[in-house]
Amino acid sequence: MTSHTIKIQHEKFGVIFQDTFTDSIQFKLFLSAVHGCIELKNDLSFFNGQNFFIHIPHKHLKNSIIITKIETPDMVDHFKSKLESLVTK
């Protein structure tokens, strides 16, 4: 399963947002929202309607470093870690 991670880090406040998405469409929509807020100079406000709410004022968003990462687990790494755990027993 591929995981998509976004991290927003501010110089003064540290990591102000970090989340991992398993659905690539949700990740793309969230990235589009972040990009739109930066370009249009709006605050980033997002609520999923249930249990997730975020609000980052534009002045802090524009001064942040935003890093994304896509990780696809490799079967070789999976079996390598299993073998290493068996060897260390």
N, CA, C and O atoms as a Tinker XYZ file with bonds, in Angstrom:
   356  protein
     1  N      0.834000   -1.169000    0.000000    73     2
     2  CA     0.000000    0.000000    0.000000    64     1     3
     3  C      0.890000    1.247000    0.000000    63     2     4     5
     4  O      1.809000    1.371000    0.810000    81     3
     5  N      0.605000    2.144000   -0.900000    73     3     6
     6  CA     1.379000    3.371000   -1.019000    64     5     7
     7  C      0.879000    4.399000   -0.003000    63     6     8     9
     8  O     -0.326000    4.568000    0.183000    81     7
     9  N      1.813000    5.077000    0.647000    73     7    10
    10  CA     1.442000    6.132000    1.590000    64     9    11
    11  C      1.982000    7.466000    1.096000    63    10    12    13
    12  O      3.092000    7.555000    0.572000    81    11
    13  N      1.174000    8.491000    1.274000    73    11    14
    14  CA     1.506000    9.856000    0.848000    64    13    15
    15  C      1.573000   10.714000    2.100000    63    14    16    17
    16  O      0.601000   10.797000    2.850000    81    15
    17  N      2.707000   11.350000    2.330000    73    15    18
    18  CA     2.914000   12.132000    3.543000    64    17    19
    19  C      3.135000   13.599000    3.197000    63    18    20    21
    20  O      3.822000   13.923000    2.228000    81    19
    21  N      2.553000   14.469000    3.988000    73    19    22
    22  CA     2.798000   15.907000    3.876000    64    21    23
    23  C      3.217000   16.407000    5.255000    63    22    24    25
    24  O      2.663000   16.005000    6.278000    81    23
    25  N      4.199000   17.283000    5.251000    73    23    26
    26  CA     4.710000   17.865000    6.491000    64    25    27
    27  C      4.869000   19.360000    6.273000    63    26    28    29
    28  O      5.529000   19.790000    5.327000    81    27
    29  N      4.260000   20.154000    7.154000    73    27    30
    30  CA     4.383000   21.615000    7.111000    64    29    31
    31  C      5.144000   22.020000    8.362000    63    30    32    33
    32  O      4.680000   21.823000    9.484000    81    31
    33  N      6.320000   22.588000    8.146000    73    31    34
    34  CA     7.194000   22.945000    9.263000    64    33    35
    35  C      7.487000   24.438000    9.229000    63    34    36    37
    36  O      7.909000   24.985000    8.210000    81    35
    37  N      7.254000   25.080000   10.363000    73    35    38
    38  CA     7.482000   26.515000   10.515000    64    37    39
    39  C      8.747000   26.730000   11.333000    63    38    40    41
    40  O      9.033000   25.965000   12.254000    81    39
    41  N      9.505000   27.771000   10.997000    73    39    42
    42  CA    10.760000   28.049000   11.693000    64    41    43
    43  C     10.549000   28.297000   13.187000    63    42    44    45
    44  O     11.333000   27.826000   14.010000    81    43
    45  N      9.513000   29.023000   13.532000    73    43    46
    46  CA     9.277000   29.385000   14.928000    64    45    47
    47  C      8.471000   28.323000   15.680000    63    46    48    49
    48  O      8.774000   28.020000   16.834000    81    47
    49  N      7.446000   27.756000   15.033000    73    47    50
    50  CA     6.513000   26.851000   15.702000    64    49    51
    51  C      6.851000   25.378000   15.548000    63    50    52    53
    52  O      6.228000   24.533000   16.192000    81    51
    53  N      7.815000   25.059000   14.715000    73    51    54
    54  CA     8.158000   23.659000   14.481000    64    53    55
    55  C      7.172000   23.012000   13.509000    63    54    56    57
    56  O      6.641000   23.681000   12.623000    81    55
    57  N      6.931000   21.727000   13.674000    73    55    58
    58  CA     6.002000   21.017000   12.790000    64    57    59
    59  C      4.588000   21.425000   13.180000    63    58    60    61
    60  O      4.118000   21.112000   14.274000    81    59
    61  N      3.915000   22.130000   12.271000    73    59    62
    62  CA     2.551000   22.562000   12.571000    64    61    63
    63  C      1.516000   21.628000   11.955000    63    62    64    65
    64  O      0.343000   21.672000   12.325000    81    63
    65  N      1.938000   20.793000   11.028000    73    63    66
    66  CA     1.032000   19.794000   10.465000    64    65    67
    67  C      1.837000   18.671000    9.837000    63    66    68    69
    68  O      2.814000   18.913000    9.129000    81    67
    69  N      1.420000   17.448000   10.102000    73    67    70
    70  CA     2.015000   16.284000    9.447000    64    69    71
    71  C      0.951000   15.202000    9.394000    63    70    72    73
    72  O      0.349000   14.865000   10.413000    81    71
    73  N      0.721000   14.662000    8.213000    73    71    74
    74  CA    -0.272000   13.615000    8.078000    64    73    75
    75  C      0.110000   12.696000    6.934000    63    74    76    77
    76  O      0.830000   13.083000    6.013000    81    75
    77  N     -0.383000   11.481000    7.011000    73    75    78
    78  CA    -0.142000   10.484000    5.974000    64    77    79
    79  C     -1.484000   10.052000    5.407000    63    78    80    81
    80  O     -2.406000    9.718000    6.150000    81    79
    81  N     -1.583000   10.062000    4.092000    73    79    82
    82  CA    -2.792000    9.663000    3.394000    64    81    83
    83  C     -2.538000    8.341000    2.699000    63    82    84    85
    84  O     -1.457000    8.129000    2.149000    81    83
    85  N     -3.515000    7.449000    2.714000    73    83    86
    86  CA    -3.402000    6.203000    1.954000    64    85    87
    87  C     -4.159000    6.308000    0.635000    63    86    88    89
    88  O     -3.924000    5.522000   -0.282000    81    87
    89  N     -5.057000    7.268000    0.540000    73    87    90
    90  CA    -5.817000    7.495000   -0.684000    64    89    91
    91  C     -5.144000    8.610000   -1.482000    63    90    92    93
    92  O     -5.071000    9.750000   -1.024000    81    91
    93  N     -4.657000    8.280000   -2.669000    73    91    94
    94  CA    -3.920000    9.262000   -3.475000    64    93    95
    95  C     -4.806000   10.416000   -3.929000    63    94    96    97
    96  O     -4.308000   11.524000   -4.123000    81    95
    97  N     -6.101000   10.188000   -4.103000    73    95    98
    98  CA    -7.001000   11.264000   -4.536000    64    97    99
    99  C     -7.187000   12.272000   -3.409000    63    98   100   101
   100  O     -7.167000   13.478000   -3.654000    81    99
   101  N     -7.368000   11.798000   -2.179000    73    99   102
   102  CA    -7.485000   12.713000   -1.037000    64   101   103
   103  C     -6.200000   13.512000   -0.852000    63   102   104   105
   104  O     -6.242000   14.702000   -0.541000    81   103
   105  N     -5.065000   12.857000   -1.044000    73   103   106
   106  CA    -3.777000   13.537000   -0.925000    64   105   107
   107  C     -3.660000   14.642000   -1.970000    63   106   108   109
   108  O     -3.241000   15.757000   -1.657000    81   107
   109  N     -4.029000   14.332000   -3.208000    73   107   110
   110  CA    -3.955000   15.316000   -4.289000    64   109   111
   111  C     -4.889000   16.491000   -4.023000    63   110   112   113
   112  O     -4.527000   17.639000   -4.282000    81   111
   113  N     -6.084000   16.218000   -3.508000    73   111   114
   114  CA    -7.021000   17.295000   -3.184000    64   113   115
   115  C     -6.488000   18.180000   -2.062000    63   114   116   117
   116  O     -6.621000   19.402000   -2.118000    81   115
   117  N     -5.888000   17.569000   -1.049000    73   115   118
   118  CA    -5.332000   18.347000    0.063000    64   117   119
   119  C     -4.158000   19.203000   -0.420000    63   118   120   121
   120  O     -4.034000   20.365000   -0.033000    81   119
   121  N     -3.293000   18.624000   -1.269000    73   119   122
   122  CA    -2.189000   19.408000   -1.824000    64   121   123
   123  C     -2.697000   20.572000   -2.660000    63   122   124   125
   124  O     -2.138000   21.668000   -2.608000    81   123
   125  N     -3.753000   20.339000   -3.429000    73   123   126
   126  CA    -4.346000   21.420000   -4.221000    64   125   127
   127  C     -4.881000   22.519000   -3.323000    63   126   128   129
   128  O     -4.764000   23.700000   -3.650000    81   127
   129  N     -5.471000   22.139000   -2.187000    73   127   130
   130  CA    -5.974000   23.139000   -1.238000    64   129   131
   131  C     -4.830000   23.958000   -0.649000    63   130   132   133
   132  O     -4.932000   25.179000   -0.533000    81   131
   133  N     -3.742000   23.287000   -0.277000    73   131   134
   134  CA    -2.580000   23.989000    0.285000    64   133   135
   135  C     -1.989000   24.934000   -0.761000    63   134   136   137
   136  O     -1.697000   26.092000   -0.465000    81   135
   137  N     -1.817000   24.439000   -1.964000    73   135   138
   138  CA    -1.256000   25.260000   -3.038000    64   137   139
   139  C     -2.150000   26.460000   -3.341000    63   138   140   141
   140  O     -1.658000   27.572000   -3.533000    81   139
   141  N     -3.454000   26.236000   -3.383000    73   139   142
   142  CA    -4.396000   27.320000   -3.641000    64   141   143
   143  C     -4.334000   28.391000   -2.569000    63   142   144   145
   144  O     -4.401000   29.581000   -2.877000    81   143
   145  N     -4.208000   27.983000   -1.314000    73   143   146
   146  CA    -4.119000   28.954000   -0.215000    64   145   147
   147  C     -2.853000   29.795000   -0.313000    63   146   148   149
   148  O     -2.873000   30.989000   -0.017000    81   147
   149  N     -1.771000   29.182000   -0.722000    73   147   150
   150  CA    -0.517000   29.933000   -0.873000    64   149   151
   151  C     -0.631000   30.914000   -2.034000    63   150   152   153
   152  O     -0.274000   32.084000   -1.897000    81   151
   153  N     -1.124000   30.445000   -3.170000    73   151   154
   154  CA    -1.224000   31.291000   -4.363000    64   153   155
   155  C     -2.230000   32.431000   -4.188000    63   154   156   157
   156  O     -1.975000   33.557000   -4.616000    81   155
   157  N     -3.364000   32.141000   -3.565000    73   155   158
   158  CA    -4.414000   33.147000   -3.423000    64   157   159
   159  C     -4.298000   33.954000   -2.135000    63   158   160   161
   160  O     -5.124000   34.827000   -1.867000    81   159
   161  N     -3.280000   33.663000   -1.343000    73   159   162
   162  CA    -3.020000   34.361000   -0.078000    64   161   163
   163  C     -4.189000   34.248000    0.895000    63   162   164   165
   164  O     -4.604000   35.223000    1.522000    81   163
   165  N     -4.711000   33.005000    1.001000    73   163   166
   166  CA    -5.794000   32.706000    1.937000    64   165   167
   167  C     -5.264000   31.857000    3.086000    63   166   168   169
   168  O     -4.223000   31.210000    2.970000    81   167
   169  N     -5.999000   31.873000    4.199000    73   167   170
   170  CA    -5.685000   30.954000    5.297000    64   169   171
   171  C     -6.033000   29.539000    4.866000    63   170   172   173
   172  O     -6.959000   29.330000    4.082000    81   171
   173  N     -5.291000   28.575000    5.380000    73   171   174
   174  CA    -5.603000   27.168000    5.122000    64   173   175
   175  C     -6.554000   26.698000    6.215000    63   174   176   177
   176  O     -6.156000   26.555000    7.371000    81   175
   177  N     -7.796000   26.463000    5.853000    73   175   178
   178  CA    -8.789000   25.935000    6.776000    64   177   179
   179  C     -9.415000   24.721000    6.127000    63   178   180   181
   180  O     -9.861000   24.776000    4.980000    81   179
   181  N     -9.448000   23.612000    6.872000    73   179   182
   182  CA    -9.980000   22.377000    6.332000    64   181   183
   183  C    -10.667000   21.598000    7.442000    63   182   184   185
   184  O    -10.119000   21.437000    8.532000    81   183
   185  N    -11.868000   21.117000    7.156000    73   183   186
   186  CA   -12.618000   20.291000    8.093000    64   185   187
   187  C    -13.241000   19.146000    7.307000    63   186   188   189
   188  O    -13.919000   19.375000    6.306000    81   187
   189  N    -13.016000   17.918000    7.754000    73   187   190
   190  CA   -13.528000   16.776000    7.009000    64   189   191
   191  C    -14.960000   16.413000    7.380000    63   190   192   193
   192  O    -15.496000   15.441000    6.849000    81   191
   193  N    -15.590000   17.161000    8.272000    73   191   194
   194  CA   -16.966000   16.918000    8.643000    64   193   195
   195  C    -17.133000   15.947000    9.794000    63   194   196   197
   196  O    -18.250000   15.736000   10.265000    81   195
   197  N    -16.037000   15.349000   10.259000    73   195   198
   198  CA   -16.149000   14.372000   11.339000    64   197   199
   199  C    -15.194000   14.668000   12.488000    63   198   200   201
   200  O    -15.623000   15.047000   13.578000    81   199
   201  N    -13.896000   14.494000   12.241000    73   199   202
   202  CA   -12.957000   14.532000   13.367000    64   201   203
   203  C    -11.635000   15.206000   13.036000    63   202   204   205
   204  O    -10.679000   15.065000   13.797000    81   203
   205  N    -11.548000   15.924000   11.943000    73   203   206
   206  CA   -10.280000   16.528000   11.540000    64   205   207
   207  C    -10.510000   17.980000   11.152000    63   206   208   209
   208  O    -11.279000   18.272000   10.236000    81   207
   209  N     -9.844000   18.884000   11.850000    73   207   210
   210  CA    -9.938000   20.316000   11.545000    64   209   211
   211  C     -8.552000   20.926000   11.628000    63   210   212   213
   212  O     -7.792000   20.653000   12.557000    81   211
   213  N     -8.232000   21.756000   10.645000    73   211   214
   214  CA    -6.946000   22.459000   10.652000    64   213   215
   215  C     -7.178000   23.889000   10.175000    63   214   216   217
   216  O     -7.963000   24.137000    9.259000    81   215
   217  N     -6.481000   24.822000   10.815000    73   215   218
   218  CA    -6.515000   26.226000   10.393000    64   217   219
   219  C     -5.107000   26.792000   10.567000    63   218   220   221
   220  O     -4.587000   26.864000   11.681000    81   219
   221  N     -4.507000   27.189000    9.462000    73   219   222
   222  CA    -3.179000   27.805000    9.490000    64   221   223
   223  C     -3.294000   29.152000    8.783000    63   222   224   225
   224  O     -3.606000   29.193000    7.593000    81   223
   225  N     -3.048000   30.255000    9.492000    73   223   226
   226  CA    -3.095000   31.568000    8.845000    64   225   227
   227  C     -2.069000   31.673000    7.715000    63   226   228   229
   228  O     -0.991000   31.082000    7.779000    81   227
   229  N     -2.424000   32.427000    6.694000    73   227   230
   230  CA    -1.564000   32.546000    5.509000    64   229   231
   231  C     -0.166000   33.037000    5.860000    63   230   232   233
   232  O      0.815000   32.560000    5.289000    81   231
   233  N     -0.057000   33.989000    6.798000    73   231   234
   234  CA     1.265000   34.521000    7.131000    64   233   235
   235  C      2.197000   33.434000    7.652000    63   234   236   237
   236  O      3.406000   33.508000    7.436000    81   235
   237  N      1.651000   32.413000    8.344000    73   235   238
   238  CA     2.490000   31.318000    8.836000    64   237   239
   239  C      2.684000   30.245000    7.770000    63   238   240   241
   240  O      3.729000   29.596000    7.717000    81   239
   241  N      1.681000   30.063000    6.928000    73   239   242
   242  CA     1.780000   29.075000    5.856000    64   241   243
   243  C      2.852000   29.475000    4.843000    63   242   244   245
   244  O      3.631000   28.632000    4.398000    81   243
   245  N      2.893000   30.758000    4.477000    73   243   246
   246  CA     3.869000   31.203000    3.472000    64   245   247
   247  C      5.302000   31.175000    4.006000    63   246   248   249
   248  O      6.251000   31.126000    3.222000    81   247
   249  N      5.469000   31.205000    5.334000    73   247   250
   250  CA     6.801000   31.150000    5.933000    64   249   251
   251  C      7.208000   29.740000    6.352000    63   250   252   253
   252  O      8.191000   29.558000    7.069000    81   251
   253  N      6.454000   28.757000    5.905000    73   251   254
   254  CA     6.718000   27.373000    6.274000    64   253   255
   255  C      7.387000   26.614000    5.140000    63   254   256   257
   256  O      7.301000   26.989000    3.970000    81   255
   257  N      8.049000   25.548000    5.521000    73   255   258
   258  CA     8.601000   24.612000    4.555000    64   257   259
   259  C      7.600000   23.475000    4.438000    63   258   260   261
   260  O      7.182000   22.901000    5.444000    81   259
   261  N      7.216000   23.150000    3.212000    73   259   262
   262  CA     6.233000   22.094000    2.977000    64   261   263
   263  C      6.921000   20.973000    2.216000    63   262   264   265
   264  O      7.458000   21.178000    1.128000    81   263
   265  N      6.896000   19.791000    2.804000    73   263   266
   266  CA     7.580000   18.631000    2.228000    64   265   267
   267  C      6.552000   17.524000    2.017000    63   266   268   269
   268  O      5.757000   17.222000    2.908000    81   267
   269  N      6.576000   16.927000    0.837000    73   267   270
   270  CA     5.722000   15.777000    0.566000    64   269   271
   271  C      6.597000   14.578000    0.235000    63   270   272   273
   272  O      7.723000   14.712000   -0.245000    81   271
   273  N      6.041000   13.401000    0.508000    73   271   274
   274  CA     6.787000   12.179000    0.243000    64   273   275
   275  C      5.798000   11.077000   -0.091000    63   274   276   277
   276  O      4.753000   10.952000    0.548000    81   275
   277  N      6.133000   10.279000   -1.096000    73   275   278
   278  CA     5.331000    9.117000   -1.455000    64   277   279
   279  C      6.199000    7.890000   -1.246000    63   278   280   281
   280  O      7.293000    7.777000   -1.800000    81   279
   281  N      5.686000    6.970000   -0.433000    73   279   282
   282  CA     6.438000    5.751000   -0.146000    64   281   283
   283  C      5.641000    4.540000   -0.596000    63   282   284   285
   284  O      4.466000    4.389000   -0.262000    81   283
   285  N      6.293000    3.689000   -1.352000    73   283   286
   286  CA     5.712000    2.423000   -1.746000    64   285   287
   287  C      6.527000    1.329000   -1.080000    63   286   288   289
   288  O      7.717000    1.182000   -1.362000    81   287
   289  N      5.904000    0.565000   -0.203000    73   287   290
   290  CA     6.670000   -0.487000    0.470000    64   289   291
   291  C      7.197000   -1.500000   -0.539000    63   290   292   293
   292  O      6.502000   -1.904000   -1.471000    81   291
   293  N      8.416000   -1.886000   -0.328000    73   291   294
   294  CA     9.078000   -2.843000   -1.208000    64   293   295
   295  C      9.055000   -4.211000   -0.538000    63   294   296   297
   296  O      9.376000   -4.327000    0.644000    81   295
   297  N      8.681000   -5.238000   -1.279000    73   295   298
   298  CA     8.610000   -6.586000   -0.709000    64   297   299
   299  C      9.981000   -7.066000   -0.233000    63   298   300   301
   300  O     10.072000   -7.832000    0.726000    81   299
   301  N     11.043000   -6.620000   -0.898000    73   299   302
   302  CA    12.392000   -7.012000   -0.481000    64   301   303
   303  C     12.672000   -6.482000    0.919000    63   302   304   305
   304  O     13.207000   -7.202000    1.762000    81   303
   305  N     12.312000   -5.223000    1.170000    73   303   306
   306  CA    12.514000   -4.644000    2.499000    64   305   307
   307  C     11.685000   -5.380000    3.546000    63   306   308   309
   308  O     12.141000   -5.589000    4.670000    81   307
   309  N     10.478000   -5.769000    3.179000    73   307   310
   310  CA     9.612000   -6.485000    4.107000    64   309   311
   311  C     10.239000   -7.815000    4.528000    63   310   312   313
   312  O     10.313000   -8.131000    5.716000    81   311
   313  N     10.688000   -8.588000    3.535000    73   311   314
   314  CA    11.281000   -9.883000    3.852000    64   313   315
   315  C     12.647000   -9.733000    4.510000    63   314   316   317
   316  O     13.038000  -10.553000    5.341000    81   315
   317  N     13.372000   -8.676000    4.131000    73   315   318
   318  CA    14.673000   -8.429000    4.754000    64   317   319
   319  C     14.507000   -8.160000    6.247000    63   318   320   321
   320  O     15.280000   -8.671000    7.058000    81   319
   321  N     13.505000   -7.362000    6.615000    73   319   322
   322  CA    13.283000   -7.082000    8.031000    64   321   323
   323  C     12.815000   -8.322000    8.771000    63   322   324   325
   324  O     13.176000   -8.523000    9.930000    81   323
   325  N     12.015000   -9.159000    8.118000    73   323   326
   326  CA    11.580000  -10.414000    8.746000    64   325   327
   327  C     12.776000  -11.327000    8.990000    63   326   328   329
   328  O     12.888000  -11.927000   10.059000    81   327
   329  N     13.681000  -11.440000    7.997000    73   327   330
   330  CA    14.865000  -12.277000    8.138000    64   329   331
   331  C     15.785000  -11.729000    9.221000    63   330   332   333
   332  O     16.342000  -12.495000   10.006000    81   331
   333  N     15.947000  -10.419000    9.269000    73   331   334
   334  CA    16.804000   -9.826000   10.293000    64   333   335
   335  C     16.247000  -10.097000   11.688000    63   334   336   337
   336  O     17.012000  -10.338000   12.622000    81   335
   337  N     14.929000  -10.060000   11.840000    73   335   338
   338  CA    14.345000  -10.329000   13.155000    64   337   339
   339  C     14.532000  -11.794000   13.542000    63   338   340   341
   340  O     14.692000  -12.099000   14.724000    81   339
   341  N     14.515000  -12.707000   12.569000    73   339   342
   342  CA    14.742000  -14.114000   12.870000    64   341   343
   343  C     16.199000  -14.389000   13.247000    63   342   344   345
   344  O     16.481000  -15.223000   14.107000    81   343
   345  N     17.115000  -13.680000   12.596000    73   343   346
   346  CA    18.548000  -13.872000   12.859000    64   345   347
   347  C     18.918000  -13.353000   14.243000    63   346   348   349
   348  O     19.776000  -13.932000   14.909000    81   347
   349  N     18.294000  -12.288000   14.677000    73   347   350
   350  CA    18.637000  -11.677000   15.963000    64   349   351
   351  C     18.057000  -12.441000   17.148000    63   350   352   353
   352  O     18.431000  -12.174000   18.290000    81   351
   353  N     17.152000  -13.384000   16.900000    73   351   354
   354  CA    16.535000  -14.155000   18.008000    64   353   355
   355  C     17.484000  -15.121000   18.610000    63   354   356
   356  O     17.125000  -15.839000   19.543000    81   355
